Amino acid sequence: MRAYLVLNLFMLTYFQFASLRLCVKLFILIILLSSLYCAKFKKMVRSAFIALVVALCCFHQPGFAQVEPLVMQAAEAQLPVFIARIPGGQEASYGFTSEDNMEQCTIGKPYRTLVFTSEFYTTKLEDDVNYLSIKNEWLVPVTITGQNRVLLTVAGNPGNFSVSGMKWVALAKELQQKSTGLNTSDTWYLLQVTPLSADFVVTEHDNSFVEAQFIPLASAVSAIPTLGKNKKATYTLEEVQQMIKDVVGKKTPAKDPPKKKLKKKSKN
């Protein structure tokens, strides 16, 4: 019984730091262990269930909408450090002029980094498979009088965000141009297609990319011929995935997804 209580206590502590999926797995494991070492299984399941409910009430993980202000706060707090590092006479290399008042610099809406998984590039497309990976990295515009000048790179987790660099002057201006008219309450991403050196602005509002809008930047139009022919303003995820696969496939043929091995039935 004492061992069981220790396990329950450990579960409550673990919920504060682990992901929800791992915590649920731990809960199932505790139930299985309880069934092996305790005779009063029903009571223990009830107790474990209560512990799970309590832990879920304590569990908190900031959503995308909650993280964005924290990213902007970190960028704003660390911006003066990077402004001070600009060598005299080289303001233009960072999107500024010698006449700019650096005290007027403000932080714009961040773009979270989005990439395709390795499986996307190496296997054939399948329905109902998520090939997107959201990174804990943001590109945050630095603006003066409402104009993007440069981008700060912010990475980390809530409570531990840090700025690693300030660059991409041309990209900062293009992002502002492509984002004009977009809903600022949506979450904005920058999809980086590394093998093609192509980028897309992505905007979504329901934590799903099924209905998200994909807006190609100049790098994407240059790398993907279909974009230059269609000349559409926005594309769907399905359209973008197929266009990229068509280009990448010409360079490296995709492999079929690995087949699951069937277990041989043992003869009794």
N, C-alpha and C positions, 0 to 999 in steps of 0.2 A: 504493500500500500504506500509506503514511504517513497519507493522508487517511482510509483505512478504520480504522486504529487510533485516530485522533482521534475518529471517530464512535463507535467502541465505548466509548471512555473517557467520552465525553459521555453515552452511554446509561447507563452505570453510575452516574454522578453524578445523572442525571435521575431514576433510580429512587428515590433517597432522598427526593425532594421531591414528585413528581407522583403522581397517582392511578394505580391499577393499570391501569385501562382506557387511559389516555393512554400509559402505558409500553409496553403491548402494541402500540399503534398505532405508536409510535416504533420498536419492534423490527421490525415489518413494513416500515416505511419504509427502515430500514437495510439489510434484506435486498434490497429492490428497488434501492437505490443500489449495493449491492455487485455485483449482477448486471450493472449497466450499466458499471461502471468496473474490474471485476476479472475476469481470465480464469479464475482458479481459484475458480469459484463454489461448488463443493461444500465446499471447505475453509473458505471464508468463512462459509457457512451453519452449518457445524459450530462454528466459532469464535464466531459470533454467538449460537448456541444455548447454548453454555457460558456466555457472558457473561450471557444471560438467566437461566439457572438460578442463577448466583451472585448476580445482582441480586435475584432473587426471595427468596433466602435472607436477604438483608440488608433486604429490604423489610418494614416493620412499620407497621401502622396500628391503633391501639387500637380494640377492638370496643366495643359499647354497654356491656357489663358492666365493661369496664376504664375507660371514660370516667366512669361514674357516681361512683366514689369521688373522682376528681379534681375533679368539679363540687362535691361535698360539701366537699372540703378547701378549695377556693377560697371557698365560701360561709362556712365556719367562720372562715377567716382574715380575711375582710373584714366579717363581722357586727359586731364591736365599733365599727367606723367609723360604721355606720348607726345603731346603738343610741345612740351618743354624739350623733347629730344630732337626736334626738327632743327637741323643745322641752319645757321644764318645764310640767307641767300638761296636756300633750296626749298622754299615754301611751295613752289610750283610742282615739285615732285610729289607732293602730298595733297595736291588739289587746291592749295591756298595761294594768295597773293601777298605781297609785302604790305599791302594796304589793308588787309583783313584784320579786324579786331578779334583776336582769338578768344576773348572773353565772351563773345557772342555765339560761340559754338554750342550747339544743342545736339541731342541724341534723337535719331529717328526710329521708326518701327523696324524691329529685327527681322531677318530672314534666316530661318533655321535650315541647316544643311540636310539635304536629302540625297540618298544614293540608291542605286540598284544593288542587290545582293550578287554575290559571285555566281549563284545558281542561274540568275537571269541571263548571264552572258554565256554560260557553258552548257545549258540544257535547252530543250525546246519548250516553248510557252505552253502552259497548262492553265485551264480554267480554274477559278477559285483558289489560286495560289498567290500569296502576297510576295512580290519581289522587291518591295521598297524597304529601306532601312533608314530610320530617323536617327540622326546623330545629335549628341549633346554639344553642338557647336552652332554658333550664330554669327552672321555678318550684320553688323550694326552700323547704319549710316551716321556720319558726322555731318551736320548741316550748319550753314550760316545763311541767314535771311531766307530760310526755306529751301535752299539749294544743297543737294548732296555734294560733298567735296571728296570724301574718302570713306573707307570702311574699316571698322574695328572688328577683329576676330575675338569672340568671347567663347570660352569653353568651360565645361565643368558641370557641377550639380548645384541645386539650391543651397546657399550658404557657403559655397566654395567656387564661385565663378571668378574667372580671371581673364584679363585681356592679354593676348599673346602677340598681337601685331596690329599695325595700321598701314594699309596699302590699298591697291585696286581702285585707283582714281577713276579710270574709264568705266569700270564695272559699276561703281557707285552712281555715276550719271545715268547709265543705261537702265539700272534698276529703278531709278526714280521715273524715268520716261515710261517704262513698261508697267509700272505700278499705278500710274495716274488713273483715277477712276475706280480702282479696286476698293472693296469694302475693308476698311481698317479694323473692323471687328473680327474679320476672318484671320486665320493663321496663315502667315506667308512663309514659303520655303524657297530655297534655291536648289533645284535638282541638278546635281553635277554628274554628267555622263563622262566619266574619266577616260575610257578608251577612245572617245571621239573628241575630247576636249570641248564638249558642248554643254550649255547650261540652259535651264528653263526656270522661269518664275512660276511657282505653284501657289494657288490660293484655295483653301478649303475651310469649311465652317462647321462640319459635324464629325470631326475626327475620323473621316473616311475619305479616301481618295477616289472613290468610285465616281462621284459627281464633281470632283475638283477640276479647276481650270489650269491647263498647262500652257504657258505663254513662252514661245521660243525667243531666246536672245540671239544676237547676231552670230555668236559662235555656233549655235545649233543650226541656224539657217545655212551657214557655210559648210557644216559637216554633214548635214542630212539633205540631199538633193530634193526629196519630196516636199520639204517645207518651202523651198523656193518656188516650187511649181504651184502648190495649193494656195499659198499666201493668205492663209486663214489667221485670224488674230489669236484664237485659242483652240486647244485640242483636248481630247479626253485622254485618260490614262491608257486605255486600250489602243488608241491611235498612236500615241507616243511610243509605247512598248513595241508595237509592230514595226514602226518606222526605224527605230533603233536596231531591232533585230535584223531587219533587211540589210542595213548597212554593215553591222558587225558580222553578220552571217557570211558576207562576201569575203571577209578577211579570215574568219575562223568558223568553220561549220559547227553548228551546235550539236551536242550529243543528246541521245535519248536519256530521259531520267532513269536513274538506276532502278532496276526491277527488284522487287522484294523476293527473297528466296523462300520457297515453300518448304516447310518442315516435313520431312519424311515420316510417315506414320509407322510407328513401331509395331512389329508383328508380335502378337501375344501367342 
